[in-house]
């Protein structure tokens, strides 16, 4: 690995806590000794289980960190919005929520409005190997919501018990941490909260960068498809919406 971050990640306690477990690993990486149980308890969750990356970001912002989201979720955002300022995006998010009845969209929208009001930074940029390497070279782990169905090449899942079913099943989402890269071999190191993942006997493994990028983009199926960059901040920046940009 040309760059490898010394990330320690715990096994997720159950099938729905991959997001808070990844967030906890980021906190631990920065020397923040909060307990995993507290993170799980404080991060907003969905009624159907799991969470959204924006809820993880809001938790980090409230804890005094800086948070930046690169979004590829076209279910929530229209690309044309990003040529305007934050007030315009907030207005369009509210207009979209009024025009569409999808409750998950409403929940995500309220999360993004919170995120912007807490000082979070929203970006819309091409997902390239260079973008991922940019942060890993700076020793910043990348928390991402992606399609585990594509990453693992696993069978789609059906029902409340998430049983394998290649006919009735639906794609599944997951959160992992990107924690290193090997540029010559085009590999990315992943810290996975899922102890029984099919990729390796442990929780860390390497995957081709192309597969990682495809998995992130296909996360749109489950309202993921985002990169979350969390960094320590010397001063809290609450209450000041950040200007979304096209990088």
VENWO-V263413 format. One record per residue. N is the residue number from 1. RES is the residue in three letters. SS is DSSP state (2 for helix, 1 for strand, 0 for the rest). BURIAL is 1 if it has 24 or more other C-alpha atoms within 12 Angstrom, else 0. D_CENTER is the distance of its C-alpha to the mean C-alpha in whole Angstrom. Layout:
n=N res=RES ss=SS burial=BURIAL d_center=D_CENTER
n=N res=RES ss=SS burial=BURIAL d_center=D_CENTER
This chain:
n=1 res=UNK ss=0 burial=0 d_center=23
n=2 res=UNK ss=0 burial=0 d_center=23
n=3 res=UNK ss=1 burial=1 d_center=21
n=4 res=UNK ss=1 burial=1 d_center=20
n=5 res=UNK ss=0 burial=1 d_center=18
n=6 res=UNK ss=0 burial=1 d_center=19
n=7 res=UNK ss=0 burial=1 d_center=16
n=8 res=UNK ss=0 burial=1 d_center=18
n=9 res=UNK ss=0 burial=1 d_center=15
n=10 res=UNK ss=0 burial=1 d_center=17
n=11 res=UNK ss=0 burial=1 d_center=17
n=12 res=UNK ss=0 burial=1 d_center=15
n=13 res=UNK ss=0 burial=0 d_center=18
n=14 res=UNK ss=0 burial=0 d_center=18
n=15 res=UNK ss=0 burial=1 d_center=16
n=16 res=UNK ss=0 burial=1 d_center=14
n=17 res=UNK ss=0 burial=1 d_center=13
n=18 res=UNK ss=2 burial=1 d_center=10
n=19 res=UNK ss=2 burial=1 d_center=8
n=20 res=UNK ss=2 burial=1 d_center=10
n=21 res=UNK ss=2 burial=1 d_center=12
n=22 res=UNK ss=2 burial=1 d_center=9
n=23 res=UNK ss=2 burial=1 d_center=9
n=24 res=UNK ss=2 burial=1 d_center=13
n=25 res=UNK ss=2 burial=1 d_center=13
n=26 res=UNK ss=2 burial=1 d_center=12
n=27 res=UNK ss=2 burial=1 d_center=15
n=28 res=UNK ss=2 burial=0 d_center=17
n=29 res=UNK ss=2 burial=1 d_center=17
n=30 res=UNK ss=0 burial=1 d_center=18
n=31 res=UNK ss=0 burial=0 d_center=21
n=32 res=UNK ss=0 burial=0 d_center=19
n=33 res=UNK ss=0 burial=0 d_center=21
n=34 res=UNK ss=0 burial=0 d_center=20
n=35 res=UNK ss=0 burial=0 d_center=20
n=36 res=UNK ss=2 burial=1 d_center=17
n=37 res=UNK ss=2 burial=0 d_center=19
n=38 res=UNK ss=2 burial=0 d_center=19
n=39 res=UNK ss=2 burial=1 d_center=15
n=40 res=UNK ss=2 burial=1 d_center=15
n=41 res=UNK ss=2 burial=0 d_center=18
n=42 res=UNK ss=2 burial=1 d_center=17
n=43 res=UNK ss=0 burial=1 d_center=13
n=44 res=UNK ss=0 burial=1 d_center=14
n=45 res=UNK ss=0 burial=1 d_center=14
n=46 res=UNK ss=0 burial=0 d_center=15
n=47 res=UNK ss=0 burial=0 d_center=18
n=48 res=UNK ss=0 burial=0 d_center=18
n=49 res=UNK ss=0 burial=0 d_center=16
n=50 res=UNK ss=0 burial=1 d_center=12
n=51 res=UNK ss=0 burial=1 d_center=10
n=52 res=UNK ss=0 burial=1 d_center=7
n=53 res=UNK ss=2 burial=1 d_center=4
n=54 res=UNK ss=2 burial=1 d_center=8
n=55 res=UNK ss=2 burial=1 d_center=9
n=56 res=UNK ss=2 burial=1 d_center=8
n=57 res=UNK ss=2 burial=1 d_center=8
n=58 res=UNK ss=2 burial=1 d_center=12
n=59 res=UNK ss=2 burial=1 d_center=13
n=60 res=UNK ss=2 burial=1 d_center=12
n=61 res=UNK ss=2 burial=1 d_center=14
n=62 res=UNK ss=2 burial=1 d_center=17
n=63 res=UNK ss=0 burial=1 d_center=17
n=64 res=UNK ss=0 burial=1 d_center=18
n=65 res=UNK ss=1 burial=1 d_center=16
n=66 res=UNK ss=1 burial=1 d_center=15
n=67 res=UNK ss=1 burial=1 d_center=11
n=68 res=UNK ss=1 burial=1 d_center=10
n=69 res=UNK ss=1 burial=1 d_center=8
n=70 res=UNK ss=1 burial=1 d_center=9
n=71 res=UNK ss=1 burial=1 d_center=9
n=72 res=UNK ss=0 burial=1 d_center=11
n=73 res=UNK ss=0 burial=1 d_center=11
n=74 res=UNK ss=0 burial=0 d_center=15
n=75 res=UNK ss=0 burial=1 d_center=15
n=76 res=UNK ss=0 burial=1 d_center=14
n=77 res=UNK ss=0 burial=1 d_center=16
n=78 res=UNK ss=0 burial=0 d_center=19
n=79 res=UNK ss=2 burial=0 d_center=19
n=80 res=UNK ss=2 burial=0 d_center=22
n=81 res=UNK ss=2 burial=1 d_center=21
n=82 res=UNK ss=2 burial=1 d_center=20
n=83 res=UNK ss=2 burial=0 d_center=23
n=84 res=UNK ss=0 burial=0 d_center=24
n=85 res=UNK ss=0 burial=0 d_center=23
n=86 res=UNK ss=2 burial=1 d_center=21
n=87 res=UNK ss=2 burial=0 d_center=24
n=88 res=UNK ss=2 burial=0 d_center=24
n=89 res=UNK ss=2 burial=1 d_center=20
n=90 res=UNK ss=2 burial=1 d_center=21
n=91 res=UNK ss=2 burial=0 d_center=24
n=92 res=UNK ss=2 burial=1 d_center=23
n=93 res=UNK ss=2 burial=1 d_center=20
n=94 res=UNK ss=2 burial=1 d_center=23
n=95 res=UNK ss=2 burial=0 d_center=25
n=96 res=UNK ss=2 burial=1 d_center=22
n=97 res=UNK ss=2 burial=1 d_center=22
n=98 res=UNK ss=2 burial=0 d_center=26
n=99 res=UNK ss=2 burial=0 d_center=26
n=100 res=UNK ss=0 burial=0 d_center=24
n=101 res=UNK ss=0 burial=0 d_center=24
n=102 res=UNK ss=0 burial=0 d_center=21
n=103 res=UNK ss=2 burial=0 d_center=20
n=104 res=UNK ss=2 burial=0 d_center=16
n=105 res=UNK ss=2 burial=1 d_center=16
n=106 res=UNK ss=2 burial=1 d_center=18
n=107 res=UNK ss=2 burial=1 d_center=16
n=108 res=UNK ss=2 burial=1 d_center=13
n=109 res=UNK ss=2 burial=1 d_center=15
n=110 res=UNK ss=2 burial=1 d_center=17
n=111 res=UNK ss=2 burial=1 d_center=13
n=112 res=UNK ss=2 burial=1 d_center=13
n=113 res=UNK ss=2 burial=1 d_center=17
n=114 res=UNK ss=2 burial=1 d_center=16
n=115 res=UNK ss=2 burial=1 d_center=14
n=116 res=UNK ss=2 burial=1 d_center=16
n=117 res=UNK ss=2 burial=1 d_center=19
n=118 res=UNK ss=0 burial=1 d_center=18
n=119 res=UNK ss=0 burial=1 d_center=17
n=120 res=UNK ss=0 burial=1 d_center=14
n=121 res=UNK ss=1 burial=1 d_center=14
n=122 res=UNK ss=1 burial=1 d_center=13
n=123 res=UNK ss=1 burial=1 d_center=13
n=124 res=UNK ss=1 burial=1 d_center=14
n=125 res=UNK ss=0 burial=0 d_center=15
n=126 res=UNK ss=0 burial=0 d_center=16
n=127 res=UNK ss=0 burial=1 d_center=14
n=128 res=UNK ss=0 burial=0 d_center=16
n=129 res=UNK ss=2 burial=1 d_center=17
n=130 res=UNK ss=2 burial=0 d_center=18
n=131 res=UNK ss=2 burial=0 d_center=15
n=132 res=UNK ss=2 burial=1 d_center=13
n=133 res=UNK ss=2 burial=1 d_center=17
n=134 res=UNK ss=2 burial=0 d_center=17
n=135 res=UNK ss=2 burial=1 d_center=14
n=136 res=UNK ss=2 burial=1 d_center=15
n=137 res=UNK ss=2 burial=1 d_center=19
n=138 res=UNK ss=0 burial=0 d_center=19
n=139 res=UNK ss=0 burial=1 d_center=17
n=140 res=UNK ss=0 burial=1 d_center=14
n=141 res=UNK ss=0 burial=1 d_center=11
n=142 res=UNK ss=1 burial=1 d_center=8
n=143 res=UNK ss=1 burial=1 d_center=5
n=144 res=UNK ss=1 burial=1 d_center=3
n=145 res=UNK ss=1 burial=1 d_center=4
n=146 res=UNK ss=1 burial=1 d_center=7
n=147 res=UNK ss=1 burial=1 d_center=11
n=148 res=UNK ss=2 burial=1 d_center=13
n=149 res=UNK ss=2 burial=1 d_center=16
n=150 res=UNK ss=2 burial=1 d_center=16
n=151 res=UNK ss=2 burial=1 d_center=14
n=152 res=UNK ss=2 burial=1 d_center=17
n=153 res=UNK ss=0 burial=0 d_center=20
n=154 res=UNK ss=0 burial=0 d_center=20
n=155 res=UNK ss=0 burial=0 d_center=22
n=156 res=UNK ss=0 burial=1 d_center=20
n=157 res=UNK ss=1 burial=0 d_center=21
n=158 res=UNK ss=1 burial=0 d_center=23
n=159 res=UNK ss=0 burial=0 d_center=24
n=160 res=UNK ss=0 burial=0 d_center=23
n=161 res=UNK ss=0 burial=0 d_center=23
n=162 res=UNK ss=0 burial=0 d_center=21
n=163 res=UNK ss=1 burial=0 d_center=24
n=164 res=UNK ss=1 burial=0 d_center=24
n=165 res=UNK ss=0 burial=0 d_center=26
n=166 res=UNK ss=0 burial=0 d_center=26
n=167 res=UNK ss=0 burial=0 d_center=28
n=168 res=UNK ss=0 burial=0 d_center=27
n=169 res=UNK ss=0 burial=0 d_center=23
n=170 res=UNK ss=1 burial=1 d_center=20
n=171 res=UNK ss=0 burial=1 d_center=17
n=172 res=UNK ss=0 burial=1 d_center=14
n=173 res=UNK ss=1 burial=1 d_center=10
n=174 res=UNK ss=1 burial=1 d_center=9
n=175 res=UNK ss=1 burial=1 d_center=6
n=176 res=UNK ss=1 burial=1 d_center=8
n=177 res=UNK ss=1 burial=1 d_center=9
n=178 res=UNK ss=1 burial=1 d_center=10
n=179 res=UNK ss=1 burial=1 d_center=14
n=180 res=UNK ss=1 burial=1 d_center=16
n=181 res=UNK ss=1 burial=1 d_center=18
n=182 res=UNK ss=1 burial=1 d_center=22
n=183 res=UNK ss=0 burial=1 d_center=23
n=184 res=UNK ss=0 burial=0 d_center=26
n=185 res=UNK ss=0 burial=0 d_center=25
n=186 res=UNK ss=0 burial=1 d_center=21
n=187 res=UNK ss=1 burial=1 d_center=19
n=188 res=UNK ss=1 burial=1 d_center=16
n=189 res=UNK ss=1 burial=1 d_center=16
n=190 res=UNK ss=1 burial=1 d_center=13
n=191 res=UNK ss=1 burial=1 d_center=13
n=192 res=UNK ss=1 burial=1 d_center=13
n=193 res=UNK ss=0 burial=1 d_center=13
n=194 res=UNK ss=0 burial=1 d_center=15
n=195 res=UNK ss=0 burial=1 d_center=19
n=196 res=UNK ss=0 burial=0 d_center=20
n=197 res=UNK ss=0 burial=1 d_center=18
n=198 res=UNK ss=0 burial=0 d_center=20
n=199 res=UNK ss=0 burial=1 d_center=20
n=200 res=UNK ss=0 burial=0 d_center=21
n=201 res=UNK ss=0 burial=0 d_center=24
n=202 res=UNK ss=0 burial=0 d_center=21
n=203 res=UNK ss=0 burial=1 d_center=18
n=204 res=UNK ss=1 burial=1 d_center=18
n=205 res=UNK ss=1 burial=1 d_center=18
n=206 res=UNK ss=1 burial=1 d_center=18
n=207 res=UNK ss=1 burial=1 d_center=18
n=208 res=UNK ss=1 burial=1 d_center=19
n=209 res=UNK ss=2 burial=1 d_center=17
n=210 res=UNK ss=2 burial=0 d_center=18
n=211 res=UNK ss=2 burial=1 d_center=16
n=212 res=UNK ss=2 burial=1 d_center=13
n=213 res=UNK ss=2 burial=1 d_center=13
n=214 res=UNK ss=2 burial=1 d_center=14
n=215 res=UNK ss=2 burial=1 d_center=12
n=216 res=UNK ss=2 burial=1 d_center=9
n=217 res=UNK ss=2 burial=1 d_center=11
n=218 res=UNK ss=2 burial=1 d_center=13
n=219 res=UNK ss=2 burial=1 d_center=9
n=220 res=UNK ss=2 burial=1 d_center=11
n=221 res=UNK ss=2 burial=1 d_center=14
n=222 res=UNK ss=2 burial=1 d_center=12
n=223 res=UNK ss=0 burial=1 d_center=10
n=224 res=UNK ss=0 burial=1 d_center=7
n=225 res=UNK ss=0 burial=1 d_center=7
n=226 res=UNK ss=1 burial=1 d_center=5
n=227 res=UNK ss=1 burial=1 d_center=5
n=228 res=UNK ss=1 burial=1 d_center=5
n=229 res=UNK ss=1 burial=1 d_center=9
n=230 res=UNK ss=1 burial=1 d_center=11
n=231 res=UNK ss=1 burial=1 d_center=14
n=232 res=UNK ss=1 burial=1 d_center=17
n=233 res=UNK ss=0 burial=0 d_center=19
n=234 res=UNK ss=0 burial=0 d_center=23
n=235 res=UNK ss=0 burial=0 d_center=24
n=236 res=UNK ss=0 burial=0 d_center=22
n=237 res=UNK ss=0 burial=1 d_center=21
n=238 res=UNK ss=0 burial=1 d_center=21
n=239 res=UNK ss=0 burial=0 d_center=22
n=240 res=UNK ss=0 burial=0 d_center=22
n=241 res=UNK ss=0 burial=1 d_center=20
n=242 res=UNK ss=0 burial=1 d_center=19
n=243 res=UNK ss=0 burial=1 d_center=20
n=244 res=UNK ss=0 burial=1 d_center=17
n=245 res=UNK ss=1 burial=0 d_center=19
n=246 res=UNK ss=1 burial=0 d_center=19
n=247 res=UNK ss=0 burial=0 d_center=19
